[in-house]
Amino acid sequence: MPSLKPVSRALVVSNDAAWLEPALSGLASASARLDNPFGIAFVSAHTGDHAMQTVKADGDLQLVVIDKSLAGLGAGQAALDLANRINSWRPELSLYVVLSDDERAMVEELVSHAVDGYFDRDEPDYHGWFRILSAELAEKSATPFYDALQAYVKMAKDSWHSPGHSGGDSLKNSPWVSDFYEFVGENLLRADLSVSVPMLDSLLHPTGVIATAQNLAATAFGARKTYLATNGTSTTNKIIFQTLLAPGDKLLLDRNCHKSVHHGVILSDARPIYLDSSVCREFGIFGPVPKATIYRAIKENPDAKALILTCCTYDGMLYDLKPIVEAAHKAGIKVIIDEAWYAFARFHPAFRPTALECGADYVTQSIHKTLTSFSQASMVHVNDPEFDEHLFRENFNMYASTSPQYALIASLDVGRKQAMMEGYKLLDRTLKLGAELRQKINSTGVFRVLDIGDLLPDEVRNDGVRLDPTKLTVDISKSGYSADEMEQVLFDKYNIQGEKSTFSTLTLLLGVGTTRSKVSRLCDAMFRLAKDRRRVPKQSYRMAEVPHFSWLACLPRSAFYESGECLYLLDDDGRPNEALTGRVCCDQVLAYPPGIPVLVPGQVITPPITSYLAKLLKGNKPVEVHGLADIDGEYAVRVLTQEELEAAPSRSLFLQDDEKAGDGDRQQPQKVQQLEQLPVPSADSVTEEVHD
Ligand SMILES: Cc1ncc(COP(=O)(O)O)c(C=O)c1O
């Protein structure tokens, strides 16, 4: 493959033609004479507005040089104003200001804003300026870990260390497994190294190339500190909990958070306060937690230590985060945002503000999900002014493998570099392709891309929720195909694999790797499927409502680590087992779809919960249920024995709370007795509704 050389444009802004002309020609001749690995070429603008047009339109723009003579608000102020405007639109651009030496005071002010450096107007050393601009790009586009990894592989050292395949030497001449060598390629195997190579630094104690890579990532994403992680956001969520939460500390969390968050509750022994997310039942899609619910939870739990929300949600719904973060901070609550699906947002204004820009203290991002890194490659960004670095490191190291996969770390370096150097351009293209795809799918008259108005549950309509336009939820209900059939036919006949589906929608994710030809193939498939539409069956499904959270009898950790006993979900007559009523669950029980935990460890089981699970498992649509035990081929729920419940160390916490609240019998053992006598509602009354 031919090597592609980058093109980098540098914009020089001045309304002083007498200064601008020699500056442009001096810089152009320096770029021709000197080494120019980034392909820097100079263009000009005469006004701030003209400069902004270029900043918005030119995806190859990397540098802006602003002359202080820019007309406008008085000497230098127009330059400062423009620097701020550019910075808030594209923070990744490098900004330089041209001043006279006696304007140092203003420089200080500028530098503290958005500016990376300045040039002296009285000393027009264009050769020197060019060298500085080129060095700036070298610094920004550096991939210190990836470079060191490549350099090490090129040195061709003999391996007398792990991993056992020894750079692929165990594979390459084997009649049995050399195909694996061919399949993954020599470089990946040679680069699969271990901590025995000191020049590659240590992920668990970075002081060299990994530390530098982390600093570059922090600058790129706008964090005080960034950590590279090779175990996915599933792990980084847990690391943050263990750093912030002592046993029994309150955590406010969306009940629909990713399961790693629920696992983190068990591991940290936190006391969860679940917030119900909104739900669009028509399409089976969960939305954000209503602002009113969050504010109420903050008010009722001022002693909470942290709040965690998912932004954007899997389906692309974005909170209006700033006021939420402010309300939490006012109460002294730290804010953690799971941005697993929104890592690219910093690099195009259409997606901002990011969670960090809204003031979040901790942000976890699966760089691998939406940018260019290998699966499991994630980052944690920290902006907490009270960050306990030592504690975080201890927790990070508790979860990290001592043999991290180096290709993942290199891919984080590369993913960050790409986002920084061409994220704006690629995302701009993605947005255009997304708009085109949306228009074409809608023009079939059969399929329809849902917009925010369709997806927003009523309870969050006035919450300022936005939709990420790179996540397309397509309503397929008029096609006569079920979602499963549609996914299958797209896969078998049109070679297309989507992200996920509900009973009436299909979700397609666009990203920096979306190409025009993929868009054409998808449109072609949708047009053909629209033509082949079937008679729409009379029945349409609405999502079964997940039963409301009942209450906790003890902390999730106390229940999870007990042996418990297993009770069948169904009785001998195939009805929901009444013996489960009032018992305390030991596991997290969760059905896909919708993916919200029906039960968490420590939660009291009620008749609607048993009926819901029974109906799901007996229904004719396949659902995956996690967390149930299998006893002789029958589903069972692991519950605490009465002795275990009474001995649970956190039990008193809940009994005390009840007494304080004055509804003492709600979580008392007597209530458990009473619940056992409650009638079990019929399965049909609580689960999936079918409409004619
Ligand atoms: C909201 C959310 N958070 C965290 C994760 C886990 O991320 P990872 O796959 O990087 O472990 C996921 C995975 O799907 C997710 O949807």
The ligand as an SDF file (V2000), in Angstrom:
LIG
                    3D

 16 16  0  0  0  0  0  0  0  0999 V2000
  -22.8080    2.0610   28.9010 C   0  0  0  0  0  0  0  0  0  0  0  0
  -21.6870    1.0740   28.8820 C   0  0  0  0  0  0  0  0  0  0  0  0
  -20.7120    1.1830   29.7930 N   0  0  0  0  0  0  0  0  0  0  0  0
  -19.6750    0.3190   29.8160 C   0  0  0  0  0  0  0  0  0  0  0  0
  -19.5840   -0.7000   28.9000 C   0  0  0  0  0  0  0  0  0  0  0  0
  -18.4250   -1.6470   28.9630 C   0  0  0  0  0  0  0  0  0  0  0  0
  -17.4450   -1.2340   28.0800 O   0  0  0  0  0  0  0  0  0  0  0  0
  -16.2610   -2.1700   27.5780 P   0  0  0  0  0  0  0  0  0  0  0  0
  -16.8080   -2.9820   26.4660 O   0  0  0  0  0  0  0  0  0  0  0  0
  -15.2290   -1.1820   27.1330 O   0  0  0  0  0  0  0  0  0  0  0  0
  -15.8100   -2.9860   28.7290 O   0  0  0  0  0  0  0  0  0  0  0  0
  -20.5670   -0.8510   27.9290 C   0  0  0  0  0  0  0  0  0  0  0  0
  -20.4850   -1.9410   26.9480 C   0  0  0  0  0  0  0  0  0  0  0  0
  -21.3100   -2.1630   26.1270 O   0  0  0  0  0  0  0  0  0  0  0  0
  -21.6640    0.0520   27.9240 C   0  0  0  0  0  0  0  0  0  0  0  0
  -22.6580   -0.0590   27.0430 O   0  0  0  0  0  0  0  0  0  0  0  0
  1  2  1  0
  2  3  1  0
  2 15  2  0
  3  4  2  0
  4  5  1  0
  5  6  1  0
  5 12  2  0
  6  7  1  0
  7  8  1  0
  8  9  2  0
  8 10  1  0
  8 11  1  0
 12 13  1  0
 12 15  1  0
 13 14  2  0
 15 16  1  0
M  END
$$$$
